[in-house]
């Protein structure tokens, strides 16, 4: 079904403005961003396909912008817009983490690292430098490797922690094959 076929009050933009973003389904939210579909494939079908392909919004936050190229109907402009929204979400999360002591559980660390490193196609060894209240000072990708390995130099991690006057560090590693 195309947007034009829907009653005005059921169209995503009008629905969002009248009832707020929480009233929209995931498909409607993405359809609002995408605006148009393809001949024979409406914007709702395209949005559903994208969400299914990447595992919902959580999956979209972990993919590299280049992965959108494989979706027919996502041209350069739509890919750029979706990538921009994803980057805004990442930056908003990073800002929140720098302001509040959220690293009080392994799951929170895992979620943050997954969001930041999940789209990488090569091995990355990163370090989260925290203050004494476990607020994020900085996330640094300290070492990059090949598809399957990377070399880590502990003295570089310690040197950087001292430079930042970090109260704690968390060592993180992605595995692009998982």
N, C-alpha and C positions, 0 to 999 in steps of 0.2 A: 504494500500500500504506500502511495506517495504522500508527502506532506499536504499537497493540495487537496487530496481526497478526504482528509480529516476535518471534522468540524473545527472551527477556529479555536475554541477553548481547549481542544485536545492536542493542538500543535505544541511541540516542546517549548518553543520560545514563549508563547503566550501562557502556557501552563506554568513555566518557571516564574514568569513575572507576576502571575496571579496568585500562585500558591507556594512559591519558593523552590529552591533546587532540590530539597528533600522529597518533593512530590514526583520527581522524575525517576524513571528506572535507569539502570546503567545504559541500556540501549538508547533511550531517549537523550540522555546527557551527551553521549558520544555523537549521536545523530545531529544534535544541535551544533556541535563543533564542526562536523563534517559538511553539513548543509545540503549536499547533493549526493546522489548515488550514481549509478551507471544506467545506460539504456537497458531496460529489462531487469534491473536490480535497484530497488529503491534504497534510500538512505538508511532506513531501518534495517534492511537486509545486510547492507554493507557494514553498518555498525555492529550488528550481531556477529557477522563473520570475523571482524577484527577482534572483538572481545573473545570469541571462541578460539581463534587462532593463537592468541597470546595469553590466554588464561585469565581474562578479566582485567580490571584496572590494576590489580597487584602485579600481574604479569607485564602489563604495559610499562609500569614503572621500572621494570628490570631489563627491558630490551634496548638495544642500540637503535638509534634512529634509522640506520641502514636496513634493519630488518623489515621496515615498512614497505620497502621497494617490492617485496614479493606479493603484496596485496594489490590485485587489480582494482583500480578505482581510487587509489591513493597516489595522486600525482605529486609533483614537487611542492606545490602550495599546501596541500592538505598534510603531507608528511612534515613540512616545516611547522605548521600550526600545531599538530599533535606533539611533535618533539618539543616545541616551546612550552606547551602546557605541562608536559612531563617534567621538563627542567624547572619550571616554576614550582611544581610540587616538591621536587628534590630540594630546592633552595629553601623553601618554606620550612621543610622538616629540619634542615640543617640549622636554620636560624632558631627554631624552637629548641633544638638540642643544645645550642650554645647558651641559651638563657636559663635553662632549668636543669636540675640534676636528674636526668632520666636514665642514666646507665646504672640502674640498680638491680637489673636482672639480666641473665644471659640472653633471654629471648629478645629484649629490647636492643641489645647489641647486635644480635643476629639480624633482626629486621632492618636496622639502620645500615649495617654493612652490606646486606643483600641489596638494598635500594641503591647504594652508592657504587658497588662493584659488580653487581649482577650482570650487567650488559657487556662486561669486558670479554674479549675473545682471546686474551692471553693471560697467563698467570700474573697475578699482582699480589705483592706482599705489602699490606698497608698497616699503618700504626695509628691508633686513636690516642691522642695525647689529651689527658684529662687533668683538671685542676683537683685540688684536695677535696672538693665536694662532688667529684665525679661528673662535672660538667665538661662538655667537649670544648677543648681549646682549639684543636685542629685535627683533621684527618689528613694524613699524608700517604700517598702511594710511594713508598720508599724504594721498592725494587720491582722491576718488570722482568718477565722471563719470556720463554717461548710458549708454545701451546701447552707443554706438559711440565715445565720446570722453571724455577727461578733460584738465583743465589741470594742469600741473605747474609748481611754483615752486622752482627750484634753491636759492634762498637759504633756503627753509624746510628743505630737506633738510640743507644745510650747518649751519644753526643747530642743528638737532636732533642731528646727529652730534657737534658740539662739546659740547652739553649732556650727552650720554651718554659723552663721552670715547672715542668709537669709534675703533678703529685702522683699520677698513676698513668700507666700505659696499657693498652689492649692491643695485642698483636692479631692481625686479621689476614686471611688468605682466601682468595677466591679459587675456584676450580672451574674453568670454562667448559669442561666436558660434562659437568653434572647438570 
